[in-house]
Amino acid sequence: MFLKGQARGKAQSIIEYAMLFMIVVAAVTVTYKYVYRSMNARLKQVQDELIYRRP
């Protein structure tokens, strides 16, 4: 009976770690997309300023 409870606890721990890992991966993905878009917007802004300021 002790082994059944211990195995169940291990399985629950593995599931909890897997869920935590998925949450972290999702957060990193969302943050990466936001930073990537922000950097592209800033580069486009600089590019437009350089192009349109020339006489």
N, C-alpha and C positions, 0 to 999 in steps of 0.2 A: 504494500500500500504506500509506503514511503517513496518508492521509486516512481510510482504513477504521479504522485504530486510533484516530485522533483522534475520529471519529464515535462509535465504540463507547465511548470514554472519556466523551464528552459524555452519551450515553444513560445510562451507568452513574451519572454524577453526578446527572442529573435524577431517576433512580429513587431514589438515596440521599436526595436532598433531599425528595422526595415521602414517603418512608418516615419520615424525621425529622419532617416536618410532621404526618403522621398520628399519630405517637407523642405529639407535643406536644399536639395537639388532644385526644387521648384522655385524657391526664393532666389537662388543664385541665377537661374535662368531668367526670371523676371527682371532682376537687377541688371543683368548683362544686357538684355534688350533695351532697357531704359538708358543705360550709359552709352551703348552703341548708337542709338538714335540721337542722343544729345550731342555726342561727338561729331556725328555726321552733319547735324544742323549747324554746329559752330564752324566746322570746316567750310560748309557751303556759304555761310555768312562772310567769312574771311575771303573766300574766293570771289564772291560778288563785290565786296569792297575793293579788292585789288583790280578787278576787271573794270568797274565803272568809274574809278577815280583817275584813270589815265586820260590825259587830254587827247 
